[in-house]
Amino acid sequence: MDIQLLTRKIPIGISQCALGEPVRYNGGHKHSKVCTQLLGRCFDYVPLCPEVAIGLGVPRQPIRLVKSSPAADAEVRVIGVEDKNLDVTEPLMEYADSVVPALEQVRGYIFMQNSPSCGLRGVRRYLPNDHGIDSEGVGIFAQRLREHFPHLPMEEVGRLNNSEIRENFLTRVFAYDAWFRYVEDGQDAPRAGRVIEFYSAYKYLLLAHHQQKTRELGQLVSNARALEPREFAHQVRGGIMEILAHPASRKDRTNALMHVQGHLKDYLDKEETAELTRLIEEYRLGLKPVSAVLTLLRHYLPRSPHQFIHSQLLLAAEPAEMGFCDFH
Ligand code: SF4
């Protein structure tokens, strides 16, 4: 598989207030420098503020998630804090439905946390009597978009300050973008051969994120004929995105690196094998960064004639090394 490097920024949806625009209920913003200055180097943002878009204006009274009762399956609506007759549940959902065509081209979405419209997780919920009941809600706009785009990489602004979460989000965005450039390019139905090649190139990176789920996905891929091509592609794409959403553990990444080493064993002498084994062990123990192992593996890679190992995204998995954007 030959995935072309990017010559453009990747389109990403984002809560408009994160870009520093004064669209919040109080006329303020929540500018994120990580989004504008760091990720902005490789992302081309599509900013949306659902509350302004449905006509609530700036400034506006705050709204919040209200559960009809404490029951687990009770209905949740978005209600005004001051005027309880203000119910914007349907307008927010209809707005989400209306932007779906414009968002077909985005390859990720960054939502503002704690918002009854945009929050992805842990949004405060209340009962009709104003008592807070829990912090397990999801913003109505975010939830609706998740239903429309179940595999789209999504993350919250605040969590992107954490470098591991940020790297994981980038890995998912790059994979999702590569999928649409290589497998589903908007032409005909996705070809099973392309799906299988894509999975093969990601195999060791997927192993680094979740071994068991990667094996299960491998069984699905080896049974391509059992499904109609579009359904097959949909299920494999979902499997890949689900696996990449798991953080890559040191243990699983060590295992994946050892798989790569196994492919190179016939092309290394005794000293080289010993050095590589020692380096992988030092990585496993937390004494060396993964980049040290990847650098040595890439040094030996040209000796192998096998295309399978040359195409492994694991060997270029770190965003800074993928050549897509310039991170320091
Ligand atoms: S969190 Fe969402 S709805 Fe609230 S101001 Fe930001 S973009 Fe607008």
Boltz pocket constraint, residues with backbone or C-beta under 6 A from the ligand:
constraints:
  - pocket:
      binder: B
      contacts: [[A, 14], [A, 15], [A, 16], [A, 17], [A, 18], [A, 23], [A, 24], [A, 25], [A, 48], [A, 49], [A, 50], [A, 51], [A, 52], [A, 112], [A, 113], [A, 115], [A, 117], [A, 118]]
      max_distance: 6.0
